Amino acid sequence: MLYTPETRTRLVHDYRQADRRLLLLDYDGTLVTFFEKPEEARPGEELLHLLSRLAADTNNEVVLLSGRDRETLEEWFGTVNMSLVAEHGAWLKEKDWEMIEPLTNDWKGQVRPILDLYTKETPGAFVEEKEFSLVWHYRKADPELSATRVREMIDGLREATADQSLQILQGNKVVEIKNLGIDKGRAALRWIKRERWGLILALGDDRTDEDMFRVLPESAYSLKVGLGRSAAKYNLETQAEVLPLLGSLISPAMS
């Protein structure tokens, strides 16, 4: 269902009426647009100011859930009074960083050579290594060539890791390999189950966010950026609508 002005009015009303609110926010593709190089997606002043204002409201619990590593999230958002989720739920931070459960990355030695092989065969592609995941980026690669390479690579990865507890995810111009059972839905439940929230709002844009959408209670507002099929209730046409949406929630008293 498309997010309409009527939906916006209802969301703002419900937000203002709620005494306790949980905001679950994806980062890349949601709070910021995509960039060719991951490091270029550093948050700007407008976004940091907006998040700081939302987090400053004592009725709000703001949680940023990202596939990025914890060092990057700490550098970019460490001064904002909100919780952070790194590597799709492998790491969580409220006061200090902690692992959601004991994890291993021994499997990287088996997977990395496969990714490196396809990187050599796909100009513009590159591998990003995180503590508990590997990501193959192909946003800068030729679309037709990379579409073929992705299919071949995923087939090869599935065969090579059949005996491993791993998950292979296709995102927006990325393929990510990570430990099975670690996802944003599991991480989000840590906060969802904590109390009876007056309002829950979740925003995301790709397959990794579907895990979060699926664990939300029926009363939650869930919005997917983009018009594809989703477990979210509403679709935003473009990422450019996200910051105005969040800005509309902030009461005049905080302006």
ChimeraX attribute file (.defattr): number of C-alpha atoms within 10 A of each C-alpha:
attribute: neighborCount
match mode: 1-to-1
recipient: residues
	/A:1	13
	/A:2	14
	/A:3	16
	/A:4	12
	/A:5	9
	/A:6	8
	/A:7	13
	/A:8	14
	/A:9	13
	/A:10	12
	/A:11	18
	/A:12	16
	/A:13	12
	/A:14	17
	/A:15	20
	/A:16	16
	/A:17	12
	/A:18	14
	/A:19	13
	/A:20	18
	/A:21	22
	/A:22	21
	/A:23	21
	/A:24	24
	/A:25	22
	/A:26	25
	/A:27	20
	/A:28	23
	/A:29	20
	/A:30	24
	/A:31	24
	/A:32	18
	/A:33	12
	/A:34	17
	/A:35	14
	/A:36	14
	/A:37	11
	/A:38	12
	/A:39	8
	/A:40	9
	/A:41	16
	/A:42	16
	/A:43	15
	/A:44	10
	/A:45	9
	/A:46	10
	/A:47	16
	/A:48	15
	/A:49	13
	/A:50	16
	/A:51	21
	/A:52	17
	/A:53	17
	/A:54	24
	/A:55	19
	/A:56	16
	/A:57	16
	/A:58	10
	/A:59	15
	/A:60	20
	/A:61	20
	/A:62	24
	/A:63	23
	/A:64	22
	/A:65	31
	/A:66	23
	/A:67	23
	/A:68	20
	/A:69	19
	/A:70	21
	/A:71	11
	/A:72	13
	/A:73	19
	/A:74	15
	/A:75	10
	/A:76	14
	/A:77	18
	/A:78	14
	/A:79	10
	/A:80	18
	/A:81	19
	/A:82	21
	/A:83	21
	/A:84	26
	/A:85	29
	/A:86	25
	/A:87	22
	/A:88	26
	/A:89	23
	/A:90	27
	/A:91	23
	/A:92	23
	/A:93	19
	/A:94	12
	/A:95	10
	/A:96	8
	/A:97	15
	/A:98	13
	/A:99	13
	/A:100	16
	/A:101	10
	/A:102	7
	/A:103	13
	/A:104	12
	/A:105	13
	/A:106	9
	/A:107	17
	/A:108	16
	/A:109	9
	/A:110	12
	/A:111	16
	/A:112	17
	/A:113	11
	/A:114	15
	/A:115	24
	/A:116	15
	/A:117	11
	/A:118	19
	/A:119	20
	/A:120	11
	/A:121	13
	/A:122	19
	/A:123	14
	/A:124	15
	/A:125	21
	/A:126	21
	/A:127	18
	/A:128	13
	/A:129	14
	/A:130	17
	/A:131	16
	/A:132	20
	/A:133	24
	/A:134	21
	/A:135	22
	/A:136	23
	/A:137	24
	/A:138	25
	/A:139	18
	/A:140	16
	/A:141	18
	/A:142	13
	/A:143	12
	/A:144	8
	/A:145	13
	/A:146	24
	/A:147	13
	/A:148	11
	/A:149	17
	/A:150	19
	/A:151	10
	/A:152	12
	/A:153	18
	/A:154	19
	/A:155	11
	/A:156	14
	/A:157	19
	/A:158	14
	/A:159	10
	/A:160	13
	/A:161	15
	/A:162	9
	/A:163	8
	/A:164	11
	/A:165	11
	/A:166	18
	/A:167	17
	/A:168	18
	/A:169	15
	/A:170	16
	/A:171	15
	/A:172	16
	/A:173	18
	/A:174	16
	/A:175	19
	/A:176	20
	/A:177	21
	/A:178	25
	/A:179	18
	/A:180	12
	/A:181	13
	/A:182	21
	/A:183	22
	/A:184	26
	/A:185	22
	/A:186	18
	/A:187	21
	/A:188	23
	/A:189	13
	/A:190	11
	/A:191	17
	/A:192	18
	/A:193	11
	/A:194	8
	/A:195	9
	/A:196	11
	/A:197	19
	/A:198	17
	/A:199	20
	/A:200	24
	/A:201	19
	/A:202	21
	/A:203	26
	/A:204	30
	/A:205	28
	/A:206	19
	/A:207	15
	/A:208	22
	/A:209	25
	/A:210	18
	/A:211	19
	/A:212	26
	/A:213	27
	/A:214	14
	/A:215	15
	/A:216	21
	/A:217	12
	/A:218	10
	/A:219	11
	/A:220	17
	/A:221	20
	/A:222	23
	/A:223	24
	/A:224	29
	/A:225	24
	/A:226	19
	/A:227	14
	/A:228	11
	/A:229	10
	/A:230	21
	/A:231	17
	/A:232	23
	/A:233	15
	/A:234	21
	/A:235	22
	/A:236	23
	/A:237	15
	/A:238	15
	/A:239	19
	/A:240	15
	/A:241	14
	/A:242	19
	/A:243	16
	/A:244	10
	/A:245	14
	/A:246	16
	/A:247	15
	/A:248	13
	/A:249	17
	/A:250	17
	/A:251	14
	/A:252	7
	/A:253	5
	/A:254	9
	/A:255	7
